Amino acid sequence: MKYPILLFLLPWFLQAQTPRLMVPVAHTQVVKSVAFSPNGKTVLTGSKDNTGKLRHLNGREIQSIPAAQRKAGKNT
């Protein structure tokens, strides 16, 4: 009997969700990590495309950071 109530409320829950941050597409692969600055004005994203992107929350890119060519801790 509780499932019909969930189905009734589900559309309301979905409409209540609005994005608080929309980062422009900057990576060519999936973003795996996100970190915000202490003041909340910049965001750093890390992606499987081996780049980091530092951006203002208004969307302007500050810096693109390429990843190292070899994995850390490997002596090859």
VOTORLO-567531 format. One record per residue (C-alpha): residue in three letters; residue number from 1; x, y, z. Coordinates in steps of 0.2 Angstrom, whole numbers, plus 5000, padded with zeros to 4 digits. Layout:
N
 res   n    X    Y    Z
 Ala NUM    X    Y    Z
...
END
This chain:
76
 res   n    X    Y    Z
 Met   1 5000 5000 5000
 Lys   2 5015 5012 5002
 Tyr   3 5020 5011 4984
 Pro   4 5005 5021 4977
 Ile   5 5010 5035 4988
 Leu   6 5027 5035 4982
 Leu   7 5021 5035 4964
 Phe   8 5010 5050 4968
 Leu   9 5024 5060 4976
 Leu  10 5038 5055 4964
 Pro  11 5034 5069 4951
 Trp  12 5033 5082 4965
 Phe  13 5051 5077 4971
 Leu  14 5058 5077 4953
 Gln  15 5051 5095 4950
 Ala  16 5058 5101 4967
 Gln  17 5076 5097 4962
 Thr  18 5084 5111 4953
 Pro  19 5103 5112 4949
 Arg  20 5113 5124 4960
 Leu  21 5128 5123 4949
 Met  22 5130 5120 4931
 Val  23 5148 5119 4925
 Pro  24 5151 5121 4906
 Val  25 5157 5106 4896
 Ala  26 5176 5107 4897
 His  27 5181 5089 4898
 Thr  28 5181 5076 4884
 Gln  29 5178 5062 4897
 Val  30 5168 5059 4913
 Val  31 5172 5070 4928
 Lys  32 5178 5060 4942
 Ser  33 5181 5073 4956
 Val  34 5176 5090 4961
 Ala  35 5183 5102 4974
 Phe  36 5177 5119 4979
 Ser  37 5188 5133 4986
 Pro  38 5185 5138 5004
 Asn  39 5177 5155 4998
 Gly  40 5165 5145 4986
 Lys  41 5170 5156 4971
 Thr  42 5180 5143 4961
 Val  43 5179 5125 4957
 Leu  44 5192 5112 4952
 Thr  45 5187 5097 4942
 Gly  46 5197 5081 4938
 Ser  47 5192 5070 4923
 Lys  48 5197 5054 4915
 Asp  49 5203 5064 4901
 Asn  50 5218 5067 4912
 Thr  51 5215 5085 4914
 Gly  52 5211 5097 4929
 Lys  53 5200 5112 4926
 Leu  54 5200 5127 4937
 Arg  55 5185 5138 4935
 His  56 5176 5153 4942
 Leu  57 5158 5148 4947
 Asn  58 5152 5160 4933
 Gly  59 5159 5148 4921
 Arg  60 5175 5157 4915
 Glu  61 5190 5145 4915
 Ile  62 5205 5151 4925
 Gln  63 5217 5137 4921
 Ser  64 5218 5119 4912
 Ile  65 5230 5108 4921
 Pro  66 5237 5093 4911
 Ala  67 5240 5077 4921
 Ala  68 5257 5069 4923
 Gln  69 5263 5058 4909
 Arg  70 5266 5043 4921
 Lys  71 5258 5037 4937
 Ala  72 5265 5044 4954
 Gly  73 5275 5031 4964
 Lys  74 5280 5021 4949
 Asn  75 5299 5020 4946
 Thr  76 5300 5014 4927
END
